[in-house]
Amino acid sequence: MSAPAPRRALVFIFITVLLSMIGVGIILPVMPALLTDLTGFAEGESARLYGYLMFAYAAMQFLFSPVIGALSDQYGRRPVILVSLFFYGIDFLLMAFVPTFGWLVLGRLLSGATAATFSTAGAFIADVSPPEKRAQNFGIIGAAFGLGFIIGPVLGGLAAAYGPSLAILFPSDSGVASALTAFGPRYPFLLASVVIFANFIFGLTAFPESLPVERRRAFDWRRANPIGGLISVSRNRTVLVIMGAYFLMQVAHHSFPAVWAFYTTAKFGWSALSISLSLSYVGITAAVVQGYLTRKAIPALGETRAVVIGSVAMALSTLGYAFFTPAGPWVYVWITVGALGGFMMPGMQAKMTKATAEDAQGELQGAIASLSSITMAFSPLMMTQIFAAFTDRTEGQDFPGAPYAVASLFLFASGALFLWGARRNRPAPPEPIAAQDAGTA
């Protein structure tokens, strides 16, 4: 078996990640409304519950990502992505109909255990890209993320705003009309499940395999556990240092989806539709930066400079959310600045893949996914607790931007660690010819 043509393969992976991100983007604006609908809690307590929900998902992803990464090294990328998409759709379907918070947790646990779309997409790109093109091609995943965030939140906001209007198609005294009205904030979850299952069908019919049989390796439990996978890839000192910077960056990055809907509701009183429009603008800027600028800037600036610029820009934007956003429109200024943070992930990933053997790319991506899962568990839990503590009006607290102030510290630290690691691991300059001649004389 031979790998698919790079251009065609990248189109397939772009569409798969795009549809997955549309599904994710659809539900983000309405999570506060769903949690309030299920529990009756106010913003602060709902934010705490959302943190627990994200922790449940991320903990399962942390435990199972290395297993899935190792399985993809043995059986190929295609079956792993398809199984992940199927259970992702089941999770969204559960969220559309669950009667209690406990059922919501169950769906997140199931989805987290099989979540492999994005990490396997990274291994797929490594399979079909020459080393010198990987940074630019990893930007394709970022572009799909961005475009998914343009389309998904708008669809979610519209579904939440106008979904209940379907009740007018039925007699007002009918049970159907009452049920459609009561469905309220759950319409986006139903729509998300449809999008994900459409992605699954697309994968069944059109998604190619990128890993030839001759480049596969046998499954090994030592590499298929979360700690073992991280230890294995971090034996390389370059990977270890960059993993540390990547960890700090991800802690900050996950603060955005964890509290954004709660932050904008508490600070500006935004509706689900207003939140969805802001998230769509995040997607537009991310698509421009990661789909176009990344492919130009990283070759021109080099991976090290691009990552440092991204970390500073993203840190300034989080400081803006925390301290310099007197009115809603200012949010869009800081979103624009923070979009340059899109240089960070592809630059770091490219550095790590270059330092890793070709037959271990799946293991590397599984380890990266495990590290992301740790931060996805730790960061939202921490950031939502900070948000709840600093918006507890019974205690006189009203600082909804507190999580973003904390995130800025992690971003400055990430950039500094990456810069130190890049300089520390820089190849030594070649010895002068005269010195070589003297040594051989």
Secondary structure, DSSP 8 states (H G I E B T S, - for coil): -----HHHHHHHHHHHHHHHHHHHHHHGGGHHHHHHHHH---HHHHHHHHHHHHHHHHHHHHHHHHHHHHHHHHH-HHHHHHHHHHHHHHHHHHHHH-SSHHHHHHHHHHHHHT--HHHHHHHHHHHHS-GGGHHHHHHHHHHHHHHHHHHHHHHHHHHHHHGGGGGGGS-TTSHHHHHHHHHGGGHHHHHHHHHHHHHHHHHHHH----S-GGG-----TTTSSHHHHHHHHTTSHHHHHHHHHHHHHHHHHTHHHHHHHHHHHHHH---HHHHHHHHHHHHHHHHHIIIIIHHHHHHHH-HHHHHHHHHHHHHHHHHHHHHS-SSTTHHHHHHHHHGGGGGHHHHHHHHHHHTS-GGGHHHHHHHHHHHHHHHHHHHHHHHHHHHHHHT-GGGT---TTHHHHHHHHHHHHHHHHHHHHHHHT-------HHHHHHHH-
